[in-house]
Amino acid sequence: MKASSPPDREAVRAALLAWYDRQARDLAWRVSPADRRAGVRGDPYRVWLSEVMLQQTTVPHATPYFIGFTQRWPTVSDLAAVEDGELMAAWAGLGYYARARNLLACARAVAGEHGGVFPDTEEGLRALPGVGAYTAAAVAAIAFDRAANVVDGNVERVMARLFAVETPLPDAKPELKALAGELVGDERPGDWAQALMDLGATVCKPKAPLCDRCPIAAWCAAYATGAPETYPRKTRKADRPRRHGVAYVLTRGDAVALVRRPPKGLLGGMLGLPTSDWRAEPFSDAEAVVAAPVPAPWRDFGAVEHVFTHFSLTLRVFVARADEDRADFVWTPREGLSALPSVFLKAARAAERLI
């Protein structure tokens, strides 16, 4: 069931933009409302980079990565010239590593095919490798002030409450996007997009909305019901499947053996510990030894747990010392292990007393 529109679209827009002028978050990649009024525009490279980093990642976690990236590679052309392995190492800890591969492909396309200049329309941005509908709309609005409909999870939540949408997520996504589109206007589209994001992140929170601080509560249909926290409605998620595997911590002196994972697939292109396949059934001790990368007196050191987007992983940790220097591994000092993806860092730390 689709709820009715707010009684005064322009009043909603005016109230939210006035709130944003007062309460906009100070973010490393953001041009403040005051600076935008003075004519300053966002750097499309910084807007695009921040949006890619923020997918499935919080602002506090993404911020130091953003600062580090822009210090090392201040332009998209600088980023395009980076070796794959260097970028993947810099990305380690942000998760969802396909984003890093897409990031580099997009940077190279912008540098090589567009002279280092981002297209300034949604259509042009969508044609870039790895740029989806949301990112194209966000860059078009925030960097180029295009009247684009920018809808992320925060905006979906605001729309679900503002209009008291009864359709549960994820089925409600097209409806929520359409409702958000009704509020987009030609006046300050970049600020409007960021105002909605800030409202969802700081006031219209998932579990405990701060309705007494909301600039548009007067028009909020969910607030009028007395139970705004029950929106958006949600379909119960299926249980996350579990997989099992074995990670192998092979040491030689102060160094640990790492391998470069295949370029495609989960954690593609990243350095990591050698592992078995990941499967539905646990590995027996005998199976774990057979799957090891080299024959050695392997010792079981327990297990670590890790949660990916679509499955949970129980990873047994086996430890051994190498008798010879093998060229098929990347031997890495212990202090270099901090750059590993978190699942492998967990396994290495679990075996820390033995390495």
N, C-alpha and C positions, 0 to 999 in steps of 0.2 A: 504494500500500500504506500503510495507516495503522499507525503505531507504537503500542505499548502505552502506557498512562498511566504517569506517574511512580509509584513504589512508595508514596509517602506525600505526598498532596496537601497536608495540613496542615503537614508538615515543610518542603515547598517554600515555601509561603506565609510561614511563620514566618521562615525563613532570609532570604528576599528582603526582607521588611518590616524585619527587624532591620538588614540591610545598608543599606536606604534611610534608616533613622533615622540612621545614621552618615555616609552618603556622598551624600545628596541634593544635587543641584546647586543652587546659589544663582542662581535665575532671577528676572528683573524682575517676572514675573507670578505667581510661585509663593508660596504660603503654606508655610513650612517645616513639617516634621513636628512639631517642638516646639511651634510656634504652633498647629498644628491640635489637638494634644493639650490645649492651653490653651483651646480653644474657638473659635479664630479660623477663619473660613470664607472661602473665596475669593470675590472679587467676580465674579459671572457675566459681567459685561461684560468684565472683564480676561481671564478665562479664554477666553471666546469670541473676543475680538480676537486673543489670542496664538495660538490654534489656527488661525484663518484665516490669519494671517501666516506661520505655520510650515509651511503646506502648500507643498511643493516649495522650501522655503527653510531655510537653516541657522539655528541659534540665534544665532551671532555676527552674522549679517547682519540678522536680524529684530529683534534687541534694540534698536538705536537707533531704528528705526521705531516700535516699541511704546512706547518712552519718549516719543518726540516726539508720537505720537498721544494718549497718555493725559495729557500735559501740556496739549496744546491743547484736547482734548475729553475731560474727565475722566469723563463719564457717557455712556451710550448715547443719551440725549436730546440732549446736546450734539453728538454725532456725527450724529444724524439731521437736525439743522438745517443742516448744511454744504451748500454748493452743490456740484453734481457736479464741476465743474471744479477746485474747490479740493481736493476729496478726491483726484481723480485725480493732481493735481500732487504732493500729499503722498505718494501711493503710488508715484510714479515711482522705479524702481530695484528694486522688490520683484518685478516680473514677474508673469506670469499675471494680466493686468489684469481678466479677468472676475471675479476674486475681489473686486476693489475695487468693482465695480458691485453684486455680490451683498452685499457688506458694507454698503453704503449702503441697499440695499433692505431688508435685515434690520433695520438700526438703525431705519429709519423705521417698519417694522412693529411692532417692540417698543415704540417711543415712542408711535405712534399708536393701536395696537390693544390694547396690554397695559399702558398707563400707565407705560411705562418700566421694567417689571419682566419679566425673562426667565421663560418657563415653566420649571418645575422637574422636568419629566419628559422622557424621550426622545421620547415621542409628541408632546408639546407643542412641543418644540424642533424636531423634524423638520418641523412645519407651517410654520415660519418660512421666508421666501424664502432660497434659497441654502444652507440648512443640511442637509447630508447625514447619512448614518448615522454616520460616524465622528465628526464634530463634535458631533452631538447626544449621542452616548455620552460623549464626552470632557467636555462641559460638565455633563451630568447627574452623572457620577462625581466630577469634580474640584470643581465648585462646589456641588453639592447632595448629595454622598455617596450617590448612587444606585448600586446594584450593577449597573452597566452594563459591557458587554464592549467595552473600548476597544482597537481593533486598528489600529495603523499599521504602517509598514514595519519599524520597530525591533521591534515585538512579533511580527510575522510571522517575523522572523529568529530571535528567541529561541525561539518555538514550534517552528520547523522543526528547530532543533538539540536542544532539550530532548527532543523526541519522535522525532528522526531520521526526519523525514517524507521519503519517497522521491519523492513526486509533485512534479514541477517546477512552479515558478511560471511563469505566473500561475494555472495550473489548480489549484494547491494552496490558493488563497486561502480557499475555503469550509471546507476541512479545517482549516486553521490557525486560522481564526476559531472553529470549533467547539471545537478543543483549548484555545484561550485561554479560552473560555467555561467550560470545566470547572474552571478555577482561580479564577474570580471568586467572591467571597464577600461576605457582609454586613458583615464586619469590615473597616473602613478601606478602602472601595472606591476613594476618591479617591487615597489614598496608594498603593494597589496598582497602579492604572493608571499613576501617575507613576513608581513603582519599576520597572515593566517597561520603560517608555520610557527611563529613565536607564540601566538595565542594557544595553539594546541600543545606546544612544548612546555609552557610556563603556567598556564591558567586552566585550560580545558584538558586537564590531565586524565589519563585512562581510568584510574581507580578513585581518585579523590579530587574532582574538579573544584576549583576555587571560584565558585559562581559569584561570590560577593565581590570579586575583583574583576569580573568579566565586563568589558565595555559594551557587549551586545546581549547581555542577559535579558534585557527588556523584550527582545524579539525571539528569544530561544524557546522553542516549543517543548524541548525536553525538560528545561528548567521549570516550565509551567506545570509539568506533570508531577513535580516533587521528587523525581528519581532520575536525574540526568545521568548518574553514573551507570545506569543500566543500558545506556546507548553508547556505541552502536550495538545492536543485537548481533549475536554471534552464533554460528553453527558450531556444535561441539567438534573439536579436532579429533581426528583418529590418533590412536596411540602411535608414538614415534617408534619405528622398528629398531631393533638392536643388532649390531654386527660385532664380530669378534676378530681379533688379529693378534700378531706378535710383532713387537719392535725389538730390534737387535742393537745393543750398545756394545760395539767392538772398539777396544782401546789399544793404543800403542804408545807407551810413555804417557805424555800429558795430552795426547791427541785422540780424537774420536772419529771413527769412520762414518762419513756421510755419503749419500748418493744423490744425484740429480734425478728428480722424478720426471716421468715422461711429460712432454709439453701439453698434452691433452688430459682432461679429467681432473678429479679432485686434487687440489694442491699442485696442479700441473706446473712444471718448470722450477719448482722450489727445491732447495736443498733440504734433505731430511734424513732421518735414520732409515737404514734398510728395514723393510717390513715384509711380513707374509702378505698373502691376499687377505682381504677383509671379507668375511662370510657370515652366514647366519648361525653356524654352529661353533662352539668353543673349540680351540685347539688342544689336543692332548699334549703331554710333555714330549712324547715321541714325534708327533707331527710337527711340533714347534722346532725341534732339533733338525728334522729333515728339511724344513723350509728355510733354515738359516742360510745366510749368504755365503758362509765359508764353514768348513769343518773346524770345530773348536770345542773346548770343554765348557759349554754354555751352562750358566746358572740361572735359575728362575728367581726373579726379584719382585714377584708380585704383579700387580696390574694397576693401570690408571684408567680413569673414565674421561670421556670427552664427548661433547654434544655438537654435532653438525646440524645444519638446517633440517635435513630430511631423515637423519638417523642418529642414534647414539652408538658410541663405540667403546667396547671394553678391549683394552690393548695390554696384553701381557708383556712384561719387560724381561728379556734375557740378556745377560752380560757375559762377556768373555774378553780375554786379552789375546792380541795377535802376536804371533811369533816372528812375522816378517812384514816388510813394507810392501803392501799390495797397491799397484798402480790403478786398480779399478775402483778405488775409493777416493773421496776428497777428505784428506786428513785435516781435521780442524781442531785448534786448541780449545780447551774447555771454555775460555772466556768468550770465544766466538759463537758458542751455542745459544747465546741469548737472542740471536737473530733468527732462530728457527721458528717455524710455525708452532703455535702454542701446543698442539697435540704432541709434537716431538719434543718440545721443551719439557712438557710434563714427564714424559718417559725418561728423558735424560736426567732430570732432577730426581726422579724416583730412584735412579741408580747412582746418584751422585757419590755416595760413600764408597762405591766400588770402582769409580773411574778416576 
